[in-house]
Amino acid sequence: MKRPTGKPTRRNTQGVATRGRPGRASATPRLPRGHGGDSAKTVRVFALAVPGLAPLVRAELEDHDGLHPEDAGFDGRADVVLFGAERGSRVEALALTTAEDVFIEVGRTLRAHGDEPRWIAGGLWGTERVQRALSVWAELAGPLRARMTFRVIVRTLSERSFRRTELRRALTDEVGRRQPKWRIDDPAALELWAIEYQPGRFVAGLRASDVRMRQHQGRAAERTGALRPTVAAAMVRLAGEPRGRLLDPCCGSGTLLAEAQHRGWQGFGGDIDPTAIRVAHSNSPHAQLVVADARAIPYQDRVLDACVSNLPFGRQYGVEGPMKPWLHAVTAELTRVVRPGGRVVLLSPEQLAHVQSGLRLLRRVPIRLLGTRTTIWAFERRGASGQRESGDVKRKAG
Ligand SMILES: C[S@@+](CC[C@H](N)C(=O)[O-])C[C@H]1O[C@@H](n2cnc3c(N)ncnc32)[C@H](O)[C@@H]1O
């Protein structure tokens, strides 16, 4: 294991600790510059997301004038998106629907500047950004007290030079040395996360969110197999601008409908299981719900603007008979009820690219959910784009 050389420490333009003669830093990898640089108005923030969702978190950031995506990576467990948040938009960072957690950055460093736990710990916590990050943390998550409890969480992509736990110990010692009144605890008021978001690149931040962020408004009633709200939000975003009626034909507990309604869609839900419909009603009271088989949706042709669904697969919910004909029947129904130009967004590990000629594949987003690989498929209903049929969605009896 390398040891720090004891050479004088300098700070580069990003406030990252570097060693040796001036100019040496230019020979090593550079850290990306933040939007707005060190402007007093912009604070550096990073978000963690379900693996695969980083492009959708970026897209959500771009919807906000005051949030500026900079860089992205993966820490071995979650996607990481680094961004700048202008003063007036900091609270918006905590309202991102596609991210699971948000952190106020305290520092960045590179293994290339010293691949040793104490050196990395010094680079992450030793910067002047800590004081600023603490005051932003107090504003968003506080209160900040002289005697805080804290804990350190570390994720590394490699243990070739040192173990993850060694860095956690070094960072805990560094914080304890600089904040002698703070006490280690678990749970703690303050969580410091240090993660290697790209090979050799570390970022550390104070966790500003808690579990409520990833649970969104929370579900009034639970049912097994419910989708993660952040994935539901990402799928609803792929359905396009919220203009009109959106159906989830396998709605389960109604997670997608709750997200769709939050975004401005009028929600419609179906499920073959009457218990699911009762649970969905508690979670999404404004949606129109019906007990129905997704292979025979009781709606008229072209009466919907979008369909978004987490199809039954895997251990919790299977389908009757073989998957292929089931998928064909369901996608044929979705193609029938959605207007031309409308979107169909499905979560399924099955290959859906060629499942239905009436649907044109716009985008596939591979993600990992609880360690399982699956894919979000976003289609557009073929045909001359037009208005949906107006009037009642339901098929007339007889
Ligand atoms: C993966 S779960 C959906 C979970 C839901 N997104 C949530 O967050 O709770 C799949 C759902 O499909 C329903 N289902 C299975 N076969 C169906 C069919 N033929 N038609 C409609 N729903 C069906 C199951 O009852 C189950 O609620």
The ligand as an SDF file (V2000), in Angstrom:
LIG
                    3D

 27 29  0  0  0  0  0  0  0  0999 V2000
  -46.0030   -6.7210  -11.0650 C   0  0  0  0  0  0  0  0  0  0  0  0
  -47.6130   -6.5440  -10.4830 S   0  0  0  0  0  0  0  0  0  0  0  0
  -47.9500   -4.8400  -10.6650 C   0  0  0  0  0  0  0  0  0  0  0  0
  -47.4640   -4.0780   -9.4910 C   0  0  0  0  0  0  0  0  0  0  0  0
  -47.8530   -2.6180   -9.5200 C   0  0  0  0  0  0  0  0  0  0  0  0
  -47.1570   -1.8640  -10.5330 N   0  0  0  0  0  0  0  0  0  0  0  0
  -47.6540   -1.9790   -8.1440 C   0  0  0  0  0  0  0  0  0  0  0  0
  -46.8370   -1.0630   -7.9980 O   0  0  0  0  0  0  0  0  0  0  0  0
  -48.2670   -2.4540   -7.1690 O   0  0  0  0  0  0  0  0  0  0  0  0
  -48.5360   -7.2450  -11.8090 C   0  0  0  0  0  0  0  0  0  0  0  0
  -50.0430   -7.2150  -11.6350 C   0  0  0  0  0  0  0  0  0  0  0  0
  -50.6180   -7.8230  -12.7870 O   0  0  0  0  0  0  0  0  0  0  0  0
  -51.8400   -8.4180  -12.3840 C   0  0  0  0  0  0  0  0  0  0  0  0
  -52.2400   -9.3720  -13.4480 N   0  0  0  0  0  0  0  0  0  0  0  0
  -51.7720  -10.6130  -13.6980 C   0  0  0  0  0  0  0  0  0  0  0  0
  -52.3730  -11.1080  -14.8040 N   0  0  0  0  0  0  0  0  0  0  0  0
  -53.2060  -10.1370  -15.2620 C   0  0  0  0  0  0  0  0  0  0  0  0
  -54.0800  -10.0420  -16.3700 C   0  0  0  0  0  0  0  0  0  0  0  0
  -54.2270  -11.0400  -17.2490 N   0  0  0  0  0  0  0  0  0  0  0  0
  -54.7690   -8.9090  -16.5260 N   0  0  0  0  0  0  0  0  0  0  0  0
  -54.6720   -7.8750  -15.6530 C   0  0  0  0  0  0  0  0  0  0  0  0
  -53.8510   -7.9260  -14.5730 N   0  0  0  0  0  0  0  0  0  0  0  0
  -53.1250   -9.0280  -14.4020 C   0  0  0  0  0  0  0  0  0  0  0  0
  -51.5210   -9.0340  -11.0300 C   0  0  0  0  0  0  0  0  0  0  0  0
  -52.6860   -9.2210  -10.2720 O   0  0  0  0  0  0  0  0  0  0  0  0
  -50.5830   -7.9780  -10.4390 C   0  0  0  0  0  0  0  0  0  0  0  0
  -51.2930   -7.0720   -9.6310 O   0  0  0  0  0  0  0  0  0  0  0  0
  1  2  1  0
  2  3  1  0
  2 10  1  0
  3  4  1  0
  4  5  1  0
  5  6  1  0
  5  7  1  0
  7  8  2  0
  7  9  1  0
 10 11  1  0
 11 12  1  0
 11 26  1  0
 12 13  1  0
 13 14  1  0
 13 24  1  0
 14 15  1  0
 14 23  1  0
 15 16  2  0
 16 17  1  0
 17 18  1  0
 17 23  2  0
 18 19  1  0
 18 20  2  0
 20 21  1  0
 21 22  2  0
 22 23  1  0
 24 25  1  0
 24 26  1  0
 26 27  1  0
M  CHG  2   2   1   9  -1
M  END
$$$$
